[in-house]
Amino acid sequence: MRRHFNRPTGLDAGHTVWLTIEHPRGAGALTLNGTPLAIGAPGQACQVPITALLTSRNELTIEALLSDEPPWADVRLEIRGEHD
Protein backbone atom coordinates (compact mmCIF):
# COMPACT_ATOMS: atom_id res chain seq x y z
CA MET A 1 0.00 0.00 0.00
CA ARG A 2 1.29 3.47 -0.85
CA ARG A 3 0.10 6.80 0.46
CA HIS A 4 1.22 10.21 -0.76
CA PHE A 5 1.04 13.33 1.38
CA ASN A 6 2.45 16.84 1.46
CA ARG A 7 4.71 18.19 4.19
CA PRO A 8 2.50 19.72 6.88
CA THR A 9 2.47 23.51 6.78
CA GLY A 10 3.32 25.79 9.68
CA LEU A 11 6.13 23.64 11.11
CA ASP A 12 8.90 25.44 12.95
CA ALA A 13 11.97 24.34 14.90
CA GLY A 14 9.82 23.53 17.94
CA HIS A 15 7.67 20.98 16.10
CA THR A 16 8.28 17.28 15.54
CA VAL A 17 6.25 15.14 13.14
CA TRP A 18 5.66 11.56 14.31
CA LEU A 19 4.32 8.57 12.43
CA THR A 20 2.11 6.73 14.92
CA ILE A 21 1.04 3.12 14.38
CA GLU A 22 -1.66 1.68 16.62
CA HIS A 23 -3.41 -1.67 16.66
CA PRO A 24 -0.82 -3.60 14.64
CA ARG A 25 -2.15 -6.87 13.25
CA GLY A 26 1.06 -8.48 12.04
CA ALA A 27 4.56 -8.03 10.71
CA GLY A 28 5.19 -5.36 8.11
CA ALA A 29 7.76 -3.04 6.60
CA LEU A 30 7.48 0.75 6.36
CA THR A 31 9.43 3.15 4.18
CA LEU A 32 9.15 6.91 3.90
CA ASN A 33 10.55 8.39 0.70
CA GLY A 34 12.59 5.21 0.20
CA THR A 35 14.07 5.21 3.73
CA PRO A 36 13.19 2.15 5.86
CA LEU A 37 11.65 3.06 9.21
CA ALA A 38 12.48 1.15 12.36
CA ILE A 39 9.33 -0.13 14.00
CA GLY A 40 8.58 -2.18 17.07
CA ALA A 41 7.75 -5.85 17.31
CA PRO A 42 4.53 -7.16 15.75
CA GLY A 43 1.59 -6.55 18.05
CA GLN A 44 3.13 -3.49 19.72
CA ALA A 45 2.11 0.09 18.90
CA CYS A 46 4.98 2.41 18.03
CA GLN A 47 5.84 6.01 17.22
CA VAL A 48 8.63 7.09 14.86
CA PRO A 49 9.87 10.71 14.52
CA ILE A 50 9.97 11.53 10.79
CA THR A 51 10.49 15.31 10.63
CA ALA A 52 14.00 15.02 9.16
CA LEU A 53 12.78 12.70 6.36
CA LEU A 54 9.96 14.93 5.11
CA THR A 55 10.09 16.64 1.74
CA SER A 56 7.47 18.80 0.07
CA ARG A 57 5.84 15.66 -1.43
CA ASN A 58 6.15 12.35 0.47
CA GLU A 59 5.46 8.67 -0.15
CA LEU A 60 4.76 6.25 2.69
CA THR A 61 4.91 2.57 1.71
CA ILE A 62 3.45 -0.15 3.92
CA GLU A 63 4.19 -3.75 3.02
CA ALA A 64 2.69 -6.78 4.74
CA LEU A 65 5.30 -9.47 5.33
CA LEU A 66 3.17 -12.45 6.35
CA SER A 67 -0.23 -11.92 4.73
CA ASP A 68 -2.06 -10.03 2.00
CA GLU A 69 -3.81 -7.70 4.44
CA PRO A 70 -2.27 -4.43 5.65
CA PRO A 71 -0.38 -5.12 8.89
CA TRP A 72 -1.64 -1.98 10.65
CA ALA A 73 -5.17 -0.73 11.12
CA ASP A 74 -4.32 2.79 12.31
CA VAL A 75 -1.43 4.81 10.87
CA ARG A 76 -1.40 8.58 11.34
CA LEU A 77 0.83 11.64 11.49
CA GLU A 78 1.05 13.62 14.73
CA ILE A 79 2.56 17.07 15.01
CA ARG A 80 3.87 17.88 18.47
CA GLY A 81 5.29 21.10 19.82
CA GLU A 82 7.94 21.55 22.47
CA HIS A 83 5.41 21.25 25.31
CA ASP A 84 3.21 18.44 23.95
C-alpha positions in Angstrom: 0.0 0.0 0.0 1.3 3.5 -0.9 0.1 6.8 0.5 1.2 10.2 -0.8 1.0 13.3 1.4 2.5 16.8 1.5 4.7 18.2 4.2 2.5 19.7 6.9 2.5 23.5 6.8 3.3 25.8 9.7 6.1 23.6 11.1 8.9 25.4 12.9 12.0 24.3 14.9 9.8 23.5 17.9 7.7 21.0 16.1 8.3 17.3 15.5 6.3 15.1 13.1 5.7 11.6 14.3 4.3 8.6 12.4 2.1 6.7 14.9 1.0 3.1 14.4 -1.7 1.7 16.6 -3.4 -1.7 16.7 -0.8 -3.6 14.6 -2.1 -6.9 13.2 1.1 -8.5 12.0 4.6 -8.0 10.7 5.2 -5.4 8.1 7.8 -3.0 6.6 7.5 0.8 6.4 9.4 3.1 4.2 9.2 6.9 3.9 10.5 8.4 0.7 12.6 5.2 0.2 14.1 5.2 3.7 13.2 2.2 5.9 11.7 3.1 9.2 12.5 1.1 12.4 9.3 -0.1 14.0 8.6 -2.2 17.1 7.7 -5.8 17.3 4.5 -7.2 15.8 1.6 -6.6 18.0 3.1 -3.5 19.7 2.1 0.1 18.9 5.0 2.4 18.0 5.8 6.0 17.2 8.6 7.1 14.9 9.9 10.7 14.5 10.0 11.5 10.8 10.5 15.3 10.6 14.0 15.0 9.2 12.8 12.7 6.4 10.0 14.9 5.1 10.1 16.6 1.7 7.5 18.8 0.1 5.8 15.7 -1.4 6.1 12.4 0.5 5.5 8.7 -0.1 4.8 6.2 2.7 4.9 2.6 1.7 3.5 -0.1 3.9 4.2 -3.7 3.0 2.7 -6.8 4.7 5.3 -9.5 5.3 3.2 -12.4 6.3 -0.2 -11.9 4.7 -2.1 -10.0 2.0 -3.8 -7.7 4.4 -2.3 -4.4 5.7 -0.4 -5.1 8.9 -1.6 -2.0 10.7 -5.2 -0.7 11.1 -4.3 2.8 12.3 -1.4 4.8 10.9 -1.4 8.6 11.3 0.8 11.6 11.5 1.1 13.6 14.7 2.6 17.1 15.0 3.9 17.9 18.5 5.3 21.1 19.8 7.9 21.5 22.5 5.4 21.2 25.3 3.2 18.4 24.0 
